[in-house]
Amino acid sequence: MSIKLGVRDLVEFTLRTGDLGVTSNSQNTALLGAQIHRRLQKQRGTDYQKEYYLDLPLTLAGHDYLLHGRADGVTLASDEATTANIEEIKTSDTDFDQLSDNTLTLYWAQVKLYAHMLFCKLPTLTSLTLTLTYYQTSTDQVTQTDQTIDRDTAKTFFHQVIDEYETWLTFRDELRQRRDPTVQALDFPFGQYRPGQRELAVAVYKTVLSRKRLFAEAPTGTGKTISTLFPTIKAIGEGVIQRIFYLTAKQSTRRVAEEAITLMATQGLKLKSITLTAKDKIRFPEEVDLLPENNPFMLGYYDRLKPALLDLIQHNDQLTRDVIETYARKHTLDPFEFQLDAGLFCDVVIGDYNYLFDPQVHLQRFFATTDPDNFFLIDEAHNLVDRSRDMYSAAISSRPLDRLLDQSEGLSQASAKLRRRLRDLRDTFTDVAAPLRQSGQTDTTFLTPPEAFNHELGRLIEAIHDWLADQPQTPFTQAILDFYFTAISYQRIGEYYDDTYRMRLTLEDDNVTLKQLCLDPSAFLADSLALGHGAVLFSATLSPLSYYQTVLGGGTDSLAYRLESPFPPEHQQILITNYIQTTYKQRQANLANILLAIKTLVDGRTGNYLIFLPSYSYLLTVRQAFELAYPKVHTISQEAQMTETARQDFLDAFTTNPERTLVGFALLGGIFSEGIDLKGQRLIGVGIVSVGLPGISPENDLIRDYFDQQDQPGFAFAYQLPGLNNVFQAAGRLIRGAQDVGVILLMDQRFATSRYTQLYPQHWQHYQRLYRPEQLGPAIAHFWTQEAPQHEN
């Protein structure tokens, strides 16, 4: 299968020089550019063929490529003509005379490559006229320049570009030739597999070979990171794939992936890996307040890039944040962009979900087209459900417009046109919200976006775009820019709006908010996953698998695999208090039983305990009541806002073999309910109050109703399963290793109903129902004295 190579990508990689951000800093938007293209194309003659597709098979460094692209327009009398015209349209807010030499070089190079491709397609052609049409969006001025090129000249230029590109392909192949023998010789780094670990690795490897998507539940202790990375790396050594993207939601999980690669490197593996860091975290402090034209790390970036890449890649295999920053400083390069450019030469790319899935920030250089060399490992996949809804949703409010209009009063910097457009959009907000105000309601839902609002928003975006071209940096400019980015984000998400969306209109203290709410992003996720060879989506809690296959773009032919816990079920006792009700109306009446159940749990053995509650207000209520009732028990609590230091202090309180009992109160679904390791005696009991249902809300109700209409269990999808996943995650804090032992106390009678028990994993099937408070103490005492006697103090 040929590797697809875009003409624009080829040009930018081989010929770009000069500063970073000079062209990308244009305030022009893709949507506006597309509109201008269509407008100009409609003005052309009858022989004009817009979006003219061209491709050319190539063999470069021993690999088959398909160079492809679309010329904006080709004027061709017939396929036997001896001459023709190729037009390339470019849009920007910069004056044509102010365009850099390199920008013009890139523009012309693209159309010259199209020229060679057209010569190859039509043998009768002897010469071509190349037209560069430049549309300055801030003035609507059009500048056209022409060049004439013959077949030989186009061929010579083409091969100059291709030879430069092939040099880097050869360099990459040399890296792979160094890599592959070490992959082929690599053995499983732990010598022997844990129970079930080999089966998971085999399932992953077969998924790679079959080009499928696998949804795998691998409970804590199965070593899912190494069990997914090792077989996919082995597939690289067999030439099945060439690059792995290991994507996850948390920094801690990315570190585990780094550690797995480091471990394999100690056993001889030589491959290139990189961990991508968010722009706001990796940017040098001295860059923060600098404009690109004053930033030394951006000025001349492309002139220094290639030597820096050679230096970095030749001397390092694991490109961590520290390594990237070291070489970025050495070569005076912006570290965020430098890491992305370095990623093109890496075999494993570790980073956040949004690099693949988020439509507004995904990595264009990797995911512009389908690449069968890429394979995706999606860790903590349960987190992708809510994250993806957020990625494909967008909201915009009227209050920033009020502030902007107030700021612009008497400000000469604010043009009359800008102020008029700001007022027009604010008035449109008012019109849209008028029925809501008249009815006395504060929110409503409708199916389709309001056309008048979208029209006025587009006019404001264009007005801001024009106005920004020559504005000095002032607080007002920054405020306008902030709203501009919000508006563009809202507009871009609007391009995805379909029947999986609903419009939400809310009114709060005269602030009107419009939200495009994506109820089901599964089709968008499926499209993203289809950009690669295949994918494995895995988590310690992915039950029921059929639900995650549905909501995460699994498709009808995706695979499912559930690995049983490697730890004996008897290491944890699961008790359900069938006498406690925690529905909102029953909470106060059941508070005394909840407090007594927690006290009974912690009286069973001296040690550390975590109690999880479904909301912060409820957490405060239970904690304060518990401290009042049992003042001698040492407690700590998760706070509403916690710094990194405060979080670490909370975890550090859970010491090994404590002399007194500690009860920690934390939020179910919060920062301490997943992704933390309190091994051994650092945690011996977990209590969970309620089944964790998300709060009833109009948005969750919309999700419920949508899936009901799709013949799916709407309540389960919107409420029950997200809540139960939080429960599984919180309970999973208890057993982290082979020697861990403890009690899970589920304080809600709903846990004992078939609606929930049918969803329990295999290692939860020995749960015990308790019908009276007096049964709890003996059950816990029996566990500590009979089931786990080796752990007695």
C-alpha angles and dihedrals in degrees: 000000000000120000112237116234121185119222092227092049090050092051095046094049097047105034108027114117135156129040131004113241100013093120098024091054091070108118089224117123129219090238093053091045091052091050091052091048091054092046093053094042091056089058094061128099131271094266091054114113112196124211090015108195119223131177137171128192113229138179110215124176089344095308129110115239134179110213107204143167146137121255109215090235142352123195108204127163093201141332088264095053119126095214138031142165129246118197125199115191120204128181130197140138093240121103111257090235089054096056112117120247090246092052090055090045090055092047093051094041091059094054091043090056089050087052093058091046091051091048088054092049096047113039093187093066115105101171140009135205111223117205124194109198112193120192116196103208096197092060104017087235116153121208120189126191128177137205130183119219133182129211097263095046091050090048093050092050091046093055092047089058094042093049091054091049092046090055089063092043088055090050090051091048090052088055090051093048088054090046105046101064090051091051092048091050094046118115126196101287097227097057093231134034125245116238108294094004095106091049091054092048090050091049090052093048092049089050090056092049093048094046090231138135116251124199108200132182109204113174123219112289097034092100093235095176095060091035090060101034097047098056094043091050088050087053088056089056089054092052093244092122134003107203137035124204110203104194128181144154102243139056091225092060091049089056090054089055090050090051092051091053091046089053092052090046090059087059094054105276112147112190134127119252131175134191113212117219126201116261096244091054101045100038112110112252093238090057097058100088098030126106114230091251089058098039112105090199089061101035108093090000096147093046089062099033103088097049088046092051091052091049093048098043097043094053104037138049101181110051103198124170091267092052093048092049092048094054093039089058092044091056097030096242132147102259097215095055091038092059091051092051091046090051090069088072097045130101097204122037115191119194151110127313092249093070088073107019109034108093092207101048107021116134106267092189090062104029108034089109138008113285116188089196090071124085125186128220109188111194124195086017092175087074091059093073097071094028092057093049088055092047092056097040128079137181135195129190137202099226095080088055090055090052093047092051091049091050092048094056107120091352110136090202090068110081122218090244093052092049091047092053091047090052092046092055092045089051090050089053087054092050093049092050096044097094089049092053092046092053093047092236127135101208143021141171132223136174106236133043115256106259095207091054094049090048094052091044090055091050091051092049090053091047093050090045091055094042095050095059096090104015123132119231107269134146088260092052090051092048091051090047092052092053091043091058091048090050093049091048090052091047093050093051087050088066088067096047111130139136091302088069136078129193116235120199118189133178122202124164091336091308109127117202127190117195130187099210119198108209098180119023093169094112091052091049090049090053090052093048089049089064089079142048093266142306146235115210111192143166142159087249116039102138128177093027092199090061093053092045088056100045098037100053099262098150127205096291099048119123129236129206131175121193118201121234112273091218124085110260090228090068088080129044115211113202125182118200099216089183097063123087119192103176109133094259093048100045098093093046090051098043094100092053091048092052092047092048091052091048091048090050095052093042089062093078138349109259147089123310136183121208116195124203129187100236137023094238090052089047090056091048095051095040094050092046091048093050090049093049097042108025094165094064112094111235139180129184142206110248126220091247120025130178120220088259092052091049091051092047089054092053094042089060088070097082128176115266097356119201092223134034119264124199116196120194116209141167119264106238090017135117095287097046095076141017096034127111119211099167130188116348093354088091127018103161142034126192121193120194113204131356090276099244111176112250115276107260139157091252094051089046089054090053089049093050093045094055091043086058089051090056091252126124097269098187091050093049095046102036121359102049097043088049094047091050088057088051092051091048093050093046088049090068089076107063109043101145144024093267097045118115135170153118130285112200115195108197106197129078090223088073088070096054122101090243086071107024091058088062097050116116119245094262089058096056094097093067118143127220119220119198102185134036092240091063094063101070096051092046092054092044090051091053095051094045102037112020098039107023093144089066097056116127 
